[in-house]
Amino acid sequence: MGKKSMLHPLTVRYSVFMLGLAVMGYGIGMMIEANLGVAPWDTLHIGLQKTFGLTIGIWSQIVGVIIILSSYIIGKIRPNVGMFLNMFFFGLFIDLFMWLKWIPTGGTMIERVFLFVAGLLIYTFGTGMYISPRVGAGPRDSFMLALNERMGWGIGKVRIGIECTVTLLGFLFGGPVSAGTLVTALTIGPLIKQFIPMWERMMAKPYGKVPKEQFID
C-alpha cells in the first residue's frame, strides 16, 4: 500500500503556486538586468518606474489592481484569492530579489544574452508552476478573458492587441523596447505551453489537480 501524503492537497497546490510566482519574479529580474528587452507588461512597469519613481514591483502591483478592477467592470470577472496573491507577491518577489542583489549581472554582450535567455526560461518555467495548481488566473490573464467575453474576439487576437498596446505605452513612458522584447513576445507562449504539461503531471492526484483549463493561447 502506497504511503499517503502528510500534506493537504490544497497546501501543496498553494505552495507550488507561490513558489511559481517567486521563480517568475527571479526570471523577470534576470531579464531586466540583461537590459536586452523584457515582456510587454514589464516594459510598462519599468517605464512607469522611470517616469514616476517607486519600484518596478510596486508598479506591477498597482497595475495589477487596476487590471483586476477593469476585468470586473468589463467582463464581470470576480477576483479570487489566487488573483490577489498573484498581484501582490509577484511584484514583491521582483523587488526582493533585486534588492537582495541575488540576480547576476552581465558585462559583455555574450553574458547579457546568456542572462536574458536564462531569465526567459526561468520565467516561463515558473509560469508553468503557478498555472498548474489552478488556484486562479493572474490579473492580466483575467483581463484578457474579460475582453474576449466583451468584444467577442479570439483569445489570440486579444492577447496580441493587449501586448502591442502595453508595449507602446511602456515605450512612451521610457521603458526598454529592443530585440529581447520581440523575442519574448514570440517565444513566451510556446515555452509556457511546454512547461505546463510537466507541472500538471507533477500536480496530479493525490495533490489535488483539477480539470485542465487553458490559460495560454
Secondary structure, DSSP 8 states (H G I E B T S, - for coil): -----SS-HHHHHHHHHHHHHHHHHHHHHHHHHHTS---HHHHHHHHHHHHH-S-HHHHHHHHHHHHHHHHHHHH-----HHHHHHHHHHHHHHHHHHHHT-S----SHHHHHHHHHHHHHHHHHHHHHHHTT-S---HHHHHHHHHHHHH---HHHHHHHHHHHHHHHHHHTT---SHHHHHHHHHHHHHHHHHHHHHHHHT-TTS----------
